[in-house]
Amino acid sequence: MQPTPTAADFEGRLTELKEVKLKLPIRHHVSLHSLKLLRNQSISELVASALDQYFQKSAVPRATTGGPAAAPDVVLAGGAAPSGPEA
């Protein structure tokens, strides 16, 4: 039986990129595409930046604390938090 991994075991991996698939309301996708064109950034860069800003301002525990973080609603630039089954 292997020991349970601790937060220290993952510390070096926290900057690795992880691909995720998610469903967004079309209005959020259109907003992200508009920002992509206006700012000349990829949608991935825009979402990562928005999440970084959100987590810096929120009281959500950092991943290094070892405990699971709450699943907060995410608000992207100028948009409302996702809601409903499509969020």
Residue, then its C-alpha position, 0 to 999 in steps of 0.5 A: m500500500q502506497p502512502t497518501p500523497t501530501a501537498a508537498d508531493f505536488e508542490g513542484r507540479l502546481t505550475e504544470l498545465k492541465e487540459v480541462k473540458l467544460k461547458l459554458p453558456i454561448r454568451h460566455h463563449v462569444s465574450l471570450h472570443s471577442l476578448k481573444l480578438l481585442r487583446n490578441q490572447s488565446i482563450s486559454e490565456l484569458v481564462a487562466s488570467a481571470l482565474d488567477q485574479y479570482f483566486q487572488k481576491s477570494a478566500v478559497p484555500r490555496a492548493t498547497t494547503g492540502g485540503p480541497a478548495a471549495a468550488p466557487d462560481v467564476v465570473l469572467a471579465g464583464g460576465a455573470a457567474p455561470s448558473g444552471p445545468e449548462a454551467 
